Amino acid sequence: MTDPTELRETVRRRYAASALQVTEGAGGAEGSEGVGAGCCGVEPVEVDENFGSALYADDERGALPTEAVAASLGCGNPTAVADLREGERVLDLGSGGGIDVLLSARRVGPTGKAYGLDMTEEMLALALANAARAGARNVEFLKGTIEAVPLPAATIDVVISNCVINLSTDKPAVFAEMLRVLRPGGRIGISDVVADDALTPAQRAERGDYVGCIAGALSFAECRSGLAAAGFTDIEIVPTHTVADGMHAAIVRAVKPSTAPTPAPAAAASGAGGCCG
C-alpha cells in the first residue's frame, strides 16, 4: 500500500478502533457491546513491550484516568525528555487518548497550556472525556492533521509527539509545521521510531507495517536532514530501545533558532495525522 490517501485512511481506522476498544471496555455511556463492555473495566489496547503505557513511570500512570493509560500506543515518553516548564504552551502532535497532553498540563501548571491535535474523531472524544475525568482545565484538543496544524504561527514553546510522525506520508510538511508554530527559540521533544541508515524503505517495510509505526519510519540520517532542511538546529537523535531488527525507538530533540523567520501555514493536509500517542 503506497497511496497516501489510502494510507491515511488505514491509519485513521486503526486508531479509531483502538479508541473504541478502550471506550467500550470501560462500559461506554451508551452501554455498547464492544470489547469488555460493562464487565471487566477498561480494556487496554494490546501492544508489545516496545510500545504503550509501560514506558511511563508508575506515578505518572497512577495520576491519570485509566482510559488515558489504556489508549497509550506510543514508543516512549516525550514529556519526560521535553524539559517542560511552568507557564509554557505545549503542542502534542497525534495526541490520541490524551496521555501526553494531560501529563504536559500537569508539568506546565495553571499558567501554561497543553494542546492536543488528532485527526481521529473517536480518539478526540476519548481525549476530551479523559481531560474531564482528570479535571484538567489548561488543555485543548483540536481536530486536524499534523501536516496542517490549526494554530497560529509562533505561539507554541514546545512541540511533542509520541510515535506519530512515522505515520505521515509528508514528513517535510510536518517538520515545516513544527517550525512554523514554534516561537523563536522554541524546541521539540519527540519520541519516534527511527531506522538504521543502512536499511532501505523496502527493508523497513519487511520489518513491520505502516500502521504499526515501522514501515514509514525515517532513517537517522533522513530524520536529521529533514529537520535541518526545515530550519531546526541543535538536532539530537538518541535511540532508546530496539523495536525491530535495525529499527529503534528514539528521542528526537531540536531547536528553532531565535532569529528564524516563521514560514507561512500549510495550505492543506496531505498525509496521515493519526495517532499512536
DOPAPA-594669 format. One record per atom (N, C-alpha, C): residue in three letters; x, y, z. Coordinates in steps of 0.2 Angstrom, whole numbers, padded with zeros to 4 digits, always signed. Example, Ala and Ser with C-alpha at 12.3 -4.5 7.8 and 13.67 -1.06 7.14 Angstrom:
BEGIN
ALA+0066-0028+0039/ALA+0062-0022+0039/ALA+0066-0016+0039/SER+0064-0011+0035/SER+0068-0005+0036/SER+0064+0000+0039/
END
This chain:
BEGIN
MET+0004-0006+0000/MET+0000+0000+0000/MET+0004+0006+0000/THR+0004+0010-0005/THR+0008+0016-0006/THR+0004+0023-0007/ASP-0002+0022-0009/ASP-0006+0028-0010/ASP-0007+0032-0003/PRO-0005+0039-0003/PRO-0006+0042+0003/PRO-0012+0043+0006/THR-0018+0044+0002/THR-0024+0044+0005/THR-0027+0038+0008/GLU-0025+0032+0004/GLU-0027+0026+0007/GLU-0023+0024+0014/LEU-0016+0026+0014/LEU-0013+0025+0020/LEU-0016+0029+0026/ARG-0017+0035+0024/ARG-0020+0039+0030/ARG-0027+0036+0032/GLU-0031+0034+0028/GLU-0037+0031+0030/GLU-0036+0025+0034/THR-0031+0021+0032/THR-0030+0015+0036/THR-0027+0016+0043/VAL-0023+0022+0043/VAL-0021+0024+0050/VAL-0027+0026+0054/ARG-0031+0030+0051/ARG-0037+0033+0054/ARG-0042+0027+0057/ARG-0043+0022+0053/ARG-0047+0016+0055/ARG-0044+0013+0061/ARG-0037+0012+0060/ARG-0034+0008+0066/ARG-0034+0011+0072/TYR-0033+0018+0073/TYR-0034+0021+0079/TYR-0041+0023+0081/ALA-0045+0024+0077/ALA-0052+0024+0079/ALA-0054+0018+0082/ALA-0052+0012+0080/ALA-0054+0006+0083/ALA-0051+0005+0090/SER-0045+0007+0090/SER-0041+0007+0097/SER-0045+0011+0102/ALA-0047+0017+0100/ALA-0051+0022+0104/ALA-0058+0018+0107/LEU-0061+0015+0102/LEU-0067+0012+0103/LEU-0066+0006+0108/GLN-0061+0002+0107/GLN-0059-0003+0112/GLN-0059-0001+0119/VAL-0055+0005+0120/VAL-0055+0007+0127/VAL-0061+0010+0129/THR-0065+0014+0125/THR-0071+0016+0127/THR-0076+0011+0129/GLU-0077+0006+0124/GLU-0082+0001+0126/GLU-0080-0004+0131/GLY-0073-0005+0132/GLY-0071-0009+0138/GLY-0072-0005+0144/ALA-0073+0001+0144/ALA-0075+0005+0151/ALA-0082+0005+0152/GLY-0086+0002+0147/GLY-0093+0001+0148/GLY-0097+0006+0143/GLY-0094+0011+0141/GLY-0097+0016+0137/GLY-0103+0019+0139/ALA-0104+0025+0138/ALA-0110+0029+0140/ALA-0117+0026+0138/GLU-0116+0023+0132/GLU-0122+0020+0129/GLU-0123+0013+0130/GLY-0118+0010+0134/GLY-0119+0003+0136/GLY-0117-0001+0130/SER-0113+0001+0125/SER-0111-0003+0119/SER-0108-0010+0121/GLU-0109-0014+0116/GLU-0107-0021+0117/GLU-0100-0023+0114/GLY-0095-0018+0115/GLY-0089-0020+0112/GLY-0085-0024+0117/VAL-0078-0023+0116/VAL-0073-0027+0119/VAL-0074-0026+0127/GLY-0076-0031+0131/GLY-0076-0030+0138/GLY-0081-0025+0140/ALA-0086-0023+0136/ALA-0091-0018+0138/ALA-0095-0020+0145/GLY-0095-0016+0150/GLY-0099-0017+0155/GLY-0097-0022+0160/CYS-0091-0026+0159/CYS-0090-0032+0163/CYS-0083-0031+0166/CYS-0078-0030+0163/CYS-0071-0031+0166/CYS-0067-0024+0166/GLY-0071-0019+0166/GLY-0067-0012+0167/GLY-0064-0010+0160/VAL-0059-0006+0161/VAL-0056-0003+0155/VAL-0052-0009+0152/GLU-0052-0009+0145/GLU-0048-0014+0142/GLU-0043-0011+0138/PRO-0036-0012+0140/PRO-0031-0008+0137/PRO-0030-0011+0130/VAL-0027-0007+0125/VAL-0026-0009+0118/VAL-0019-0013+0119/GLU-0019-0019+0116/GLU-0014-0024+0116/GLU-0008-0021+0112/VAL-0002-0021+0115/VAL+0004-0019+0111/VAL+0010-0023+0115/ASP+0015-0024+0111/ASP+0021-0027+0114/ASP+0025-0023+0119/GLU+0030-0026+0122/GLU+0034-0022+0127/GLU+0037-0016+0124/ASN+0038-0015+0118/ASN+0041-0009+0115/ASN+0037-0003+0114/PHE+0030-0004+0115/PHE+0025+0001+0114/PHE+0020+0001+0120/GLY+0017+0007+0121/GLY+0012+0008+0126/GLY+0014+0011+0133/SER+0009+0010+0137/SER+0009+0013+0144/SER+0015+0011+0148/ALA+0018+0005+0147/ALA+0023+0003+0151/ALA+0029+0007+0151/LEU+0030+0011+0146/LEU+0035+0016+0145/LEU+0035+0022+0149/TYR+0029+0023+0153/TYR+0028+0028+0158/TYR+0030+0026+0165/ALA+0032+0030+0169/ALA+0033+0029+0176/ALA+0027+0027+0180/ASP+0027+0023+0185/ASP+0021+0021+0189/ASP+0017+0027+0191/ASP+0021+0032+0194/ASP+0017+0038+0197/ASP+0014+0042+0192/GLU+0017+0042+0186/GLU+0013+0045+0180/GLU+0007+0042+0178/ARG+0007+0035+0177/ARG+0001+0031+0176/ARG-0004+0032+0181/GLY-0002+0032+0187/GLY-0007+0032+0193/GLY-0010+0038+0194/ALA-0008+0044+0191/ALA-0011+0050+0192/ALA-0016+0052+0186/LEU-0017+0047+0181/LEU-0021+0049+0176/LEU-0027+0044+0175/PRO-0032+0046+0172/PRO-0038+0041+0171/PRO-0035+0035+0168/THR-0038+0029+0170/THR-0036+0023+0167/THR-0037+0022+0159/GLU-0042+0026+0157/GLU-0044+0026+0150/GLU-0038+0029+0146/ALA-0035+0035+0149/ALA-0030+0038+0145/ALA-0024+0033+0145/VAL-0022+0030+0150/VAL-0017+0025+0150/VAL-0018+0019+0146/ALA-0024+0017+0146/ALA-0026+0011+0142/ALA-0025+0012+0134/ALA-0026+0019+0132/ALA-0026+0020+0125/ALA-0019+0022+0123/SER-0014+0022+0127/SER-0007+0024+0125/SER-0004+0018+0120/LEU-0002+0021+0115/LEU+0001+0016+0109/LEU+0008+0019+0107/GLY+0011+0023+0111/GLY+0017+0027+0109/GLY+0024+0022+0110/CYS+0029+0025+0108/CYS+0036+0021+0109/CYS+0040+0024+0114/GLY+0038+0029+0118/GLY+0042+0032+0123/GLY+0038+0037+0127/ASN+0041+0041+0130/ASN+0038+0046+0135/ASN+0040+0053+0133/PRO+0038+0057+0128/PRO+0041+0063+0126/PRO+0040+0068+0132/THR+0036+0068+0136/THR+0035+0073+0142/THR+0041+0072+0147/ALA+0044+0066+0147/ALA+0050+0065+0151/ALA+0056+0068+0148/VAL+0056+0070+0142/VAL+0063+0072+0139/VAL+0062+0079+0136/ALA+0056+0082+0136/ALA+0055+0089+0133/ALA+0057+0094+0138/ASP+0058+0093+0145/ASP+0060+0098+0150/ASP+0055+0103+0150/LEU+0049+0101+0151/LEU+0043+0106+0151/LEU+0044+0111+0157/ARG+0042+0117+0157/ARG+0042+0122+0162/ARG+0036+0125+0164/GLU+0035+0127+0170/GLU+0029+0131+0172/GLU+0028+0137+0167/GLY+0021+0137+0165/GLY+0019+0143+0161/GLY+0020+0142+0153/GLU+0023+0136+0151/GLU+0024+0135+0144/GLU+0018+0133+0140/ARG+0018+0134+0134/ARG+0012+0131+0129/ARG+0015+0126+0125/VAL+0012+0120+0126/VAL+0014+0114+0123/VAL+0009+0111+0118/LEU+0012+0108+0112/LEU+0008+0105+0107/LEU+0010+0098+0106/ASP+0005+0093+0107/ASP+0006+0086+0106/ASP+0003+0084+0099/LEU+0007+0082+0094/LEU+0005+0080+0088/LEU+0003+0073+0088/GLY-0003+0072+0086/GLY-0006+0065+0086/GLY-0007+0063+0093/SER-0012+0067+0097/SER-0012+0066+0104/SER-0016+0060+0107/GLY-0020+0056+0102/GLY-0023+0050+0104/GLY-0028+0051+0110/GLY-0027+0047+0115/GLY-0032+0047+0121/GLY-0030+0052+0126/GLY-0024+0056+0124/GLY-0023+0062+0128/GLY-0018+0061+0134/ILE-0014+0055+0134/ILE-0010+0054+0140/ILE-0004+0059+0140/ASP-0001+0061+0135/ASP+0004+0066+0135/ASP+0002+0073+0136/VAL-0004+0074+0133/VAL-0007+0081+0134/VAL-0008+0082+0142/LEU-0011+0077+0145/LEU-0013+0078+0152/LEU-0006+0078+0156/LEU-0001+0074+0155/LEU+0005+0074+0158/LEU+0008+0081+0157/SER+0008+0084+0151/SER+0011+0090+0150/SER+0007+0096+0154/ALA+0000+0095+0154/ALA-0003+0100+0158/ALA-0001+0101+0165/ARG+0000+0095+0168/ARG+0002+0095+0175/ARG+0009+0098+0175/ARG+0013+0097+0171/ARG+0020+0100+0171/ARG+0020+0107+0170/VAL+0016+0110+0165/VAL+0016+0117+0164/VAL+0012+0121+0169/GLY+0008+0118+0172/GLY+0004+0121+0178/GLY-0002+0126+0175/PRO-0005+0129+0180/PRO-0011+0133+0178/PRO-0010+0139+0173/THR-0004+0141+0173/THR-0002+0147+0169/THR+0000+0145+0162/GLY+0001+0138+0161/GLY+0003+0136+0155/GLY-0003+0132+0151/LYS-0002+0129+0145/LYS-0007+0126+0142/LYS-0005+0121+0138/ALA-0008+0115+0137/ALA-0007+0110+0133/ALA-0012+0108+0128/TYR-0010+0108+0121/TYR-0014+0107+0116/TYR-0013+0100+0113/GLY-0018+0096+0111/GLY-0018+0090+0108/GLY-0021+0090+0101/LEU-0018+0088+0096/LEU-0020+0088+0089/LEU-0021+0081+0087/ASP-0027+0079+0084/ASP-0028+0072+0081/ASP-0033+0073+0076/MET-0033+0068+0071/MET-0037+0068+0065/MET-0043+0063+0067/THR-0043+0059+0072/THR-0047+0054+0073/THR-0053+0056+0078/GLU-0059+0056+0075/GLU-0065+0058+0080/GLU-0065+0054+0086/GLU-0064+0048+0085/GLU-0065+0043+0091/GLU-0060+0045+0096/MET-0054+0046+0094/MET-0048+0047+0099/MET-0049+0054+0102/LEU-0052+0059+0098/LEU-0053+0066+0101/LEU-0059+0065+0107/ALA-0064+0061+0105/ALA-0069+0060+0110/ALA-0066+0057+0116/LEU-0062+0052+0116/LEU-0059+0049+0121/LEU-0055+0054+0125/ALA-0051+0058+0122/ALA-0046+0063+0125/ALA-0050+0068+0129/LEU-0056+0070+0126/LEU-0060+0075+0130/LEU-0063+0072+0136/ALA-0065+0066+0135/ALA-0068+0063+0141/ALA-0062+0062+0147/ASN-0056+0060+0145/ASN-0051+0059+0149/ASN-0049+0066+0153/ALA-0049+0071+0149/ALA-0047+0078+0152/ALA-0053+0079+0157/ALA-0059+0078+0156/ALA-0064+0079+0161/ALA-0063+0075+0167/ARG-0062+0069+0166/ARG-0060+0064+0172/ARG-0055+0067+0176/ALA-0049+0069+0172/ALA-0044+0072+0176/ALA-0044+0079+0179/GLY-0050+0082+0177/GLY-0051+0089+0180/GLY-0046+0094+0177/ALA-0043+0092+0171/ALA-0038+0097+0168/ALA-0042+0103+0164/ARG-0040+0109+0167/ARG-0043+0115+0164/ARG-0038+0118+0159/ASN-0032+0117+0159/ASN-0027+0120+0154/ASN-0026+0116+0148/VAL-0031+0112+0145/VAL-0030+0108+0140/VAL-0035+0110+0134/GLU-0033+0109+0128/GLU-0037+0110+0122/GLU-0036+0105+0117/PHE-0041+0101+0114/PHE-0040+0096+0109/PHE-0042+0099+0103/LEU-0038+0098+0097/LEU-0040+0101+0091/LEU-0040+0095+0086/LYS-0045+0096+0081/LYS-0046+0091+0076/LYS-0042+0094+0070/GLY-0037+0090+0067/GLY-0033+0092+0061/GLY-0028+0087+0060/THR-0024+0088+0055/THR-0018+0084+0053/THR-0012+0087+0055/ILE-0007+0083+0056/ILE+0000+0086+0058/ILE+0004+0089+0053/GLU+0001+0089+0047/GLU+0004+0092+0041/GLU+0001+0099+0040/ALA-0004+0101+0044/ALA-0008+0107+0043/ALA-0011+0109+0050/VAL-0006+0111+0054/VAL-0008+0112+0061/VAL-0013+0118+0062/PRO-0019+0118+0065/PRO-0024+0123+0065/PRO-0022+0128+0071/LEU-0016+0130+0071/LEU-0014+0135+0076/LEU-0010+0141+0073/PRO-0010+0147+0076/PRO-0006+0152+0073/PRO+0001+0151+0073/ALA+0005+0155+0069/ALA+0012+0154+0069/ALA+0015+0157+0076/ALA+0021+0154+0078/ALA+0025+0157+0083/ALA+0021+0158+0090/THR+0017+0153+0092/THR+0013+0153+0098/THR+0014+0147+0103/ILE+0019+0143+0101/ILE+0020+0137+0105/ILE+0027+0137+0107/ASP+0028+0135+0113/ASP+0035+0134+0116/ASP+0038+0128+0115/VAL+0034+0122+0115/VAL+0037+0115+0114/VAL+0032+0111+0110/VAL+0035+0108+0105/VAL+0031+0103+0102/VAL+0033+0096+0104/ILE+0028+0092+0106/ILE+0030+0085+0107/ILE+0026+0080+0103/SER+0028+0074+0102/SER+0024+0069+0099/SER+0027+0062+0101/ASN+0022+0057+0100/ASN+0024+0050+0103/ASN+0022+0045+0097/CYS+0027+0043+0093/CYS+0027+0038+0088/CYS+0021+0040+0083/VAL+0021+0046+0081/VAL+0016+0048+0076/VAL+0019+0051+0069/ILE+0025+0054+0070/ILE+0027+0057+0063/ILE+0029+0051+0058/ASN+0031+0045+0061/ASN+0032+0040+0056/ASN+0026+0038+0052/LEU+0020+0040+0054/LEU+0014+0038+0051/LEU+0012+0043+0045/SER+0015+0049+0045/SER+0014+0054+0040/SER+0017+0052+0033/THR+0014+0053+0028/THR+0016+0052+0021/THR+0020+0058+0018/ASP+0020+0064+0022/ASP+0023+0070+0020/ASP+0027+0073+0026/LYS+0032+0070+0028/LYS+0036+0072+0034/LYS+0039+0079+0033/PRO+0041+0081+0027/PRO+0044+0088+0027/PRO+0038+0093+0029/ALA+0032+0092+0027/ALA+0027+0096+0029/ALA+0026+0096+0037/VAL+0027+0090+0040/VAL+0026+0090+0047/VAL+0032+0094+0050/PHE+0038+0093+0048/PHE+0044+0097+0051/PHE+0043+0105+0050/ALA+0040+0107+0044/ALA+0039+0114+0042/ALA+0034+0116+0047/GLU+0028+0113+0048/GLU+0023+0115+0053/GLU+0026+0116+0060/MET+0030+0111+0062/MET+0033+0111+0069/MET+0036+0118+0069/LEU+0041+0119+0065/LEU+0044+0126+0065/LEU+0040+0132+0065/ARG+0035+0132+0061/ARG+0030+0137+0060/ARG+0027+0139+0067/VAL+0024+0134+0070/VAL+0020+0135+0076/VAL+0024+0137+0082/LEU+0031+0135+0082/LEU+0035+0137+0087/LEU+0037+0144+0088/ARG+0038+0147+0094/ARG+0041+0153+0094/ARG+0048+0153+0093/PRO+0051+0158+0091/PRO+0059+0158+0090/PRO+0062+0156+0097/GLY+0066+0151+0096/GLY+0069+0148+0102/GLY+0066+0143+0105/GLY+0060+0141+0102/GLY+0056+0135+0104/GLY+0059+0129+0103/ARG+0057+0123+0105/ARG+0060+0117+0104/ARG+0055+0111+0103/ILE+0058+0105+0101/ILE+0054+0099+0100/ILE+0057+0094+0105/GLY+0053+0090+0107/GLY+0055+0084+0111/GLY+0050+0078+0109/ILE+0053+0074+0105/ILE+0049+0069+0102/ILE+0051+0062+0103/SER+0046+0057+0104/SER+0048+0050+0103/SER+0045+0047+0097/ASP+0050+0044+0093/ASP+0048+0041+0087/ASP+0052+0035+0085/VAL+0050+0031+0080/VAL+0054+0026+0078/VAL+0058+0028+0072/VAL+0065+0026+0072/VAL+0070+0028+0068/VAL+0073+0022+0065/ALA+0075+0022+0059/ALA+0079+0016+0056/ALA+0086+0017+0055/ASP+0090+0011+0056/ASP+0097+0012+0054/ASP+0098+0015+0047/ASP+0103+0018+0046/ASP+0104+0021+0039/ASP+0105+0016+0034/ALA+0107+0010+0035/ALA+0108+0005+0030/ALA+0102+0002+0028/LEU+0096+0003+0031/LEU+0090+0000+0029/LEU+0087+0004+0024/THR+0085+0001+0018/THR+0081+0004+0013/THR+0074+0004+0015/PRO+0070+0008+0012/PRO+0062+0008+0013/PRO+0059+0001+0013/ALA+0061-0003+0008/ALA+0059-0009+0007/ALA+0060-0014+0013/GLN+0066-0013+0015/GLN+0069-0017+0021/GLN+0065-0015+0027/ARG+0063-0009+0028/ARG+0059-0006+0034/ARG+0052-0009+0033/ALA+0050-0010+0028/ALA+0043-0012+0027/ALA+0043-0020+0028/GLU+0048-0023+0027/GLU+0049-0030+0029/GLU+0048-0032+0036/ARG+0050-0027+0040/ARG+0050-0027+0047/ARG+0044-0026+0051/GLY+0039-0023+0047/GLY+0033-0021+0051/GLY+0029-0017+0046/ASP+0022-0016+0047/ASP+0018-0012+0043/ASP+0018-0005+0044/TYR+0015-0001+0040/TYR+0015+0006+0041/TYR+0011+0008+0047/VAL+0005+0005+0048/VAL+0001+0007+0053/VAL+0004+0005+0060/GLY+0008+0000+0060/GLY+0012-0002+0066/GLY+0018+0002+0067/CYS+0019+0008+0064/CYS+0024+0013+0066/CYS+0031+0010+0063/ILE+0031+0006+0059/ILE+0038+0003+0057/ILE+0040+0005+0049/ALA+0035+0003+0045/ALA+0037+0004+0038/ALA+0038+0011+0036/GLY+0035+0016+0039/GLY+0035+0023+0037/GLY+0041+0027+0041/ALA+0045+0024+0045/ALA+0050+0027+0049/ALA+0055+0030+0044/LEU+0058+0036+0046/LEU+0064+0038+0043/LEU+0070+0035+0046/SER+0075+0035+0042/SER+0082+0033+0045/SER+0085+0039+0049/PHE+0090+0038+0053/PHE+0093+0043+0057/PHE+0095+0049+0053/ALA+0099+0047+0047/ALA+0101+0052+0043/ALA+0095+0056+0039/GLU+0090+0053+0037/GLU+0084+0056+0034/GLU+0081+0061+0039/CYS+0080+0058+0046/CYS+0077+0062+0051/CYS+0081+0069+0052/ARG+0087+0068+0053/ARG+0092+0074+0054/ARG+0092+0079+0048/SER+0092+0076+0042/SER+0092+0081+0036/SER+0086+0084+0035/GLY+0080+0080+0037/GLY+0074+0083+0036/GLY+0072+0089+0041/LEU+0075+0088+0047/LEU+0074+0093+0052/LEU+0078+0099+0050/ALA+0084+0098+0048/ALA+0089+0103+0046/ALA+0086+0107+0040/ALA+0083+0104+0035/ALA+0081+0107+0030/ALA+0075+0112+0031/ALA+0071+0110+0037/ALA+0065+0114+0039/ALA+0068+0120+0042/GLY+0074+0120+0045/GLY+0077+0126+0049/GLY+0078+0125+0056/PHE+0078+0118+0058/PHE+0080+0117+0065/PHE+0087+0116+0066/THR+0089+0118+0072/THR+0096+0117+0074/THR+0097+0113+0080/ASP+0103+0112+0083/ASP+0104+0108+0089/ASP+0101+0101+0089/ILE+0101+0098+0083/ILE+0097+0092+0082/ILE+0101+0086+0086/GLU+0097+0082+0089/GLU+0099+0077+0093/GLU+0095+0071+0092/ILE+0097+0065+0090/ILE+0093+0059+0090/ILE+0096+0053+0094/VAL+0093+0051+0099/VAL+0096+0046+0103/VAL+0092+0040+0104/PRO+0094+0034+0101/PRO+0090+0028+0102/PRO+0089+0026+0109/THR+0083+0023+0111/THR+0082+0021+0117/THR+0081+0014+0118/HIS+0077+0010+0113/HIS+0077+0003+0113/HIS+0075+0001+0106/THR+0076-0005+0105/THR+0075-0008+0098/THR+0068-0011+0098/VAL+0065-0009+0092/VAL+0058-0011+0091/VAL+0057-0017+0086/ALA+0062-0017+0082/ALA+0063-0022+0076/ALA+0070-0022+0074/ASP+0072-0027+0070/ASP+0079-0028+0068/ASP+0081-0021+0064/GLY+0086-0017+0067/GLY+0088-0011+0064/GLY+0083-0005+0065/MET+0078-0006+0069/MET+0073-0001+0070/MET+0073+0001+0077/HIS+0073+0007+0079/HIS+0074+0009+0086/HIS+0069+0015+0088/ALA+0066+0014+0094/ALA+0063+0020+0097/ALA+0068+0025+0099/ALA+0067+0031+0098/ALA+0072+0036+0099/ALA+0069+0043+0101/ILE+0073+0046+0105/ILE+0072+0053+0107/ILE+0074+0058+0102/VAL+0070+0062+0100/VAL+0072+0067+0095/VAL+0071+0074+0098/ARG+0077+0078+0098/ARG+0077+0085+0101/ARG+0079+0090+0095/ALA+0077+0096+0095/ALA+0079+0101+0091/ALA+0077+0108+0093/VAL+0079+0113+0090/VAL+0078+0120+0092/VAL+0076+0124+0086/LYS+0071+0128+0087/LYS+0070+0133+0082/LYS+0075+0139+0083/PRO+0079+0142+0079/PRO+0083+0147+0080/PRO+0079+0153+0082/SER+0082+0157+0087/SER+0079+0163+0090/SER+0078+0168+0084/THR+0082+0168+0079/THR+0081+0173+0073/THR+0078+0170+0067/ALA+0075+0164+0068/ALA+0072+0161+0062/ALA+0066+0164+0060/PRO+0065+0165+0053/PRO+0059+0168+0050/PRO+0053+0162+0051/THR+0047+0164+0052/THR+0042+0160+0053/THR+0038+0158+0046/PRO+0038+0152+0044/PRO+0035+0150+0037/PRO+0028+0151+0037/ALA+0025+0152+0031/ALA+0018+0153+0030/ALA+0015+0146+0032/PRO+0008+0146+0034/PRO+0005+0140+0036/PRO+0004+0135+0030/ALA+0003+0129+0031/ALA+0002+0124+0026/ALA-0005+0125+0023/ALA-0005+0124+0016/ALA-0012+0126+0013/ALA-0017+0121+0014/ALA-0015+0114+0015/ALA-0019+0109+0016/ALA-0016+0103+0019/ALA-0019+0099+0022/ALA-0017+0092+0025/ALA-0016+0088+0019/SER-0010+0083+0019/SER-0010+0079+0014/SER-0007+0072+0016/GLY-0007+0071+0023/GLY-0004+0064+0025/GLY-0008+0062+0031/ALA-0005+0056+0034/ALA-0008+0053+0040/ALA-0006+0058+0046/GLY-0011+0060+0050/GLY-0010+0064+0056/GLY-0013+0060+0062/GLY-0015+0054+0061/GLY-0017+0050+0066/GLY-0013+0048+0071/CYS-0014+0044+0076/CYS-0010+0044+0082/CYS-0008+0037+0084/CYS-0002+0037+0086/CYS+0000+0031+0090/CYS+0001+0034+0098/GLY+0000+0040+0099/GLY+0002+0043+0105/GLY-0003+0042+0111/
END
